Amino acid sequence: MFRYFKRQYVLVLAALGVSIISSIVGPVSALLEKNMIDAIVQGNREEFQSVLWHAVLVVLAAGIIYYTSALMESRFKNRFMMDMRNDVLEGIMGKGTADFQERDTAEYISMINNDVDTISSNFSNPVWSLVSVGITTVLSMTVMVVYSPPLAGIAVLCSLFSFLVPKIITKYIKKSLVEKTICEAALSVQLKEALNGHDVISAFGVWPGIRARFREANKNLADSLYRFTAWLSALQNSSLIIGKAVRAVTFLIAGGMAVRGQISVGTVLLFQSLYGFFSGGIMTFSQCVPLLAGCKPVIDRLMAAIDGGDVKC
């Protein structure tokens, strides 16, 4: 699957460079906020004005960087889908007549359209997200360790809870994703049968039976999409709830340290901002890994078609 990343290696490297730069913006902004708050508390007007000007420059630069990153990411995803669709069609058309006829052409069409779109949404997007947030997560943790190793350690330990629920949900996401793929193919078969056989259906009056099969396939697809969405929502919300709870605990501990004079008020806010980036990266990881695992059967199916193997799901 990573062959498609290699094909666009120039675009990938350029996008990765922009992502690295954009990943630095978050921690840098948090540091500027920390210095600004400390300057306000200390009544240091000159320091406050200096930090404020730096913050304005960072905001302006961030707008340009984020826009460029979004464009390059979108470009790569479009190329990813285009290359995969081309390869799937090449693989299917390269099959012998007997092998080709083992499958309905509607299933091949579903693979080229639906399966490739599924991989783009649930493989390409998560991989890109992991790369993007991974850098921010590492930088945020580095800054936290520099300012307060104990608080950084507490943040890491608490964040481990974010992996518990997603680990349980992974198998259900994988099952529902496979089911969704099968139902999409079945609907394509029924749709082809109805449209290609219009003359025969009209002549022999078999439309009620065709309509019943199409509606059943359509309902099965709708139900499978609902189940997949439900499990995906459970994954996302469980990680979000755990992340907010851990952030509240971290804030209470940091606030207690500030009251005792162990850290400044600016440092408390710094940790809140940095932990937001850090926990965001942890949540992204805990959400993306199940999606990547769930995509494996669909990826195997497409790779088999591309490389000339069996295309069964």
N, C-alpha and C positions, 0 to 999 in steps of 0.2 A: 504493500500500500504506500510505503514511503517513497516508492519510485516516482510518484507524482510530485513530491517535494523536490526530488533531485532534478527533475526536468525543468523546474522553474527556480533553479538554485540562485540565479542572479536576483530575481525578484524576491525570493525568500530571504537572502542575505541582506538586501536593501531594506526590506520590511523589518527584519530582525534588528537592524541598526537603529531604525526609527523607534522601534518598540523599546529598545534599551534606553534611548534618550527620554522617551515619554515616561518610562518607568521611574526615572530619577526625579521627575517633576513632583510626584507625591511626597516622598520623604523630604525633599528640599523645601517644599511649601510648609510642611509640618515644622521643620526647624526654624523657618522664618516666623511662623506663628508663635513658636515658643519664645524666641528672642523678643518679639513684639510685646507679648504679655509680660515678660519679665521687665522690659523697659518701662511699661505702663505702671507696674507695681512699684518699681524703684523710682519712678518720677523722672526718668532720664529722657528728656525731650529729644536731644540730638540723636541718641541711639534709636529712638522710636521712628524719627523721620528717615533715618538711613535705612532701617529695615523696611519701612513702608515703600520707599522707592524700589528697593530690590524686589519686593513682593509684586509691585505693579509690572515690572519687567518680566518676572516669572510667569505671571498670568497671561501676558501678551504672547510670550514665547510658547506657552502651553497650548494656546488656541491653535497656533500654526502647526505645532507638532502633532496634536491629536487629530487634526483634520487630515494631515498628510498620512498618518498611520492608518486612519479609517479607509482612505482611498486605496492604499497599497494592500491592505488586508482584503478589501472587496475585490480587487483585481486578482489577487492570488486565488481566492475561492472560486471566482468565475473560471479561471484557467484550470483549476483542479477539476471542476465538473465537466468542462469541455473535453479535457484529455481523457477522463475516465469514460465518458459516453462514447468517444471515438474508439477507444480500446475495446469496450464491451461489444460494440457493433462489429468491429473487425474480428473479434473472437467468435462471435455467433456466425457470421458469414463465412468464416473459415472452416466450419464444421462440415463433415461429409453429409450427403443427402439423408442417409438413414439416421444418423445421430441428430441432425437438425429436426427431422420430423417426429422425434420422440417427444418433443414439446410443442405446445400450441404457440403460434406466433404472438398471441396476446401476452403470454408469459414473458417472451423476449422483450416486447415493447414495455411491459411493466418494469423489467429489470433496468432497461435503458433510462426510463423516466423516473419511476418511483424509487427504485433501489439506489440509484446514483444520488438522488435528492436526499434520501435517508442518510447515506454515508456523508454527504456534505454537511448536513445539519447536525449529525450525531457523532461524527468522527473528525472531520476537518475543523469545524468550529471549536470543539473542545480542545483539540491539539493546539490550535492557535491561542486559545484562551490560557492554556497552561503555560505556554511560552511567555505570553505577555505578562501575566500576573506573577509568574515565578520570580522574575527579576525584582519586581516591586516587593515581594514577600521577603526575599533575601536581604535586600537593602534595608527594609524596615526593621527586620530582626537585628541586623548589624548595628543600626543606630540605637535601638533599645538596649542592646548589650553594653554599648559604650556608656550610656547615661545611667543605667541601673540594671546590672546583671540579675539581681533577685527578681525584679519585676518582669524582666525578659523571660526568666525561667518559669515564673508563674504563668505567663501568657502561653508559653509553649505547652506546659502540662495541661492547662485548661483546654487548649485547642484540640487536644487529642480526643476529647469527647465528640468532636465534630465528625469523627470517622465511624462512630459506633452504629448509628441508625442507617447511614448510607450503605454500610456493609451488609446489613440485613435486607435492604431494599434491592440491592443489585440484581439478585436472581430473578426477581419479579419484573424488573425493567427489561432484562434480557429476554425473558419469556414473552412479554407483551410486544416487544419490538419484532421478534420473529413472527408472532401471530399477525401483527399489522402487515408485514411484508407478504405473507401468504394470502391474506384477505385482499390486498391490493392486486395481486396477480389474478386471484379468482374473479374479482370484479372486472378486470380487463378482459378476461376470457368471455364473460357473459356479455359485456358491451360489444365485443367483436362479433359474437354470435348473433346478436340482435341487429346490428347495423349491416353486416355483410350478407345476412340472410333475409333482408327485407322483402324481396320478391317472393321467396318461398314461404315466408311467414304469412304474407298477405294472401297468397294463393290457397294455402292449405288451412288457414284459420287457426294457427298454433300460437298466436300471440299471447293468450292467457298463460300458457305454460312458460313461455320465454320471459314474460313480465314477472311471473312469480319467482323464477330463478334469479333474475336480475335484482329484484327487490330484496331477496334473501341475502344475496352477496353484498348488496349495498348496506343492509342492516348489520351484517357481520363486520364489515369494514368500519362502520360508524362505532360499533361497540368496541372493537379492538383499539381504535383511536382514542376512545374515551378512557379505556383501561390504561393505555400507555400514558396519556396525559395525567391521569389520576396518580399513577405511581411516580411520574416525573415531578408533579407538584408536591407530593409527599416528600420526595428527596430534597427538593429545593427549600421547602418550608421548615423541615426538620433541621437542616443545616443552619438556616437563618435564625431560628429560635434559639438553638444552642449557642450560636455566635453572639447573639445579643445578651444572653444570660452570662456568658463568660466575660463579655466586655463590661457588664455592670459590676461583676466581682472584681475585675482588674481595676476599675475606677475607684471602687471603695477602698481597695488596698493602697492604691497610689494616693488617694485623698488622705488616708490616715497617715501616710509617710510625710505628706506635705504639712499636715497639722503639727506633727512632731518636729518639723524643721529639717527633715532628712533630705527632702527635695524641694525645688521651687514650684510655685503655682504653674509657671510656664512648662515645667517638665511634666506635670500631671496632664496638661492639655496635649503636650507632645506625645505622650504615651497613648492618649485616647485616639489621636489621629493616626499614629503609627500602628496601633493595634487594629484600627479599622482596615488599614491596608493589609496587615498581616493576616487577620482573620478572614478578610475577603479572599485572599489567596488560598487559605486553607479550605474555605467553603467551596471555592471554585474547583480545587483539587478533589474534594470529596464528592462533588457533583459530577465532574467530568469523567472520573475513573469508571463509575458504573455505566455511563453512556458508552465509553470506549469498549468496555467488556460486553455490553449488550449488542454492539455492532458486529461482533466477530462472526456470527453465522451469516449475516448479510454480506460481509466482506469476503468470507470464504466462497459464497455463492457467486459473487461477481468475479473474484480472482480465478475461479474455476472456469467461468465462461471466457474470460480474457485469455487464459493460458491453455484452453482447449480441454478442460476436464468436465466433470459432471456438474450441471447447474442446479441440482436439487437444493432446496433450502434446508 
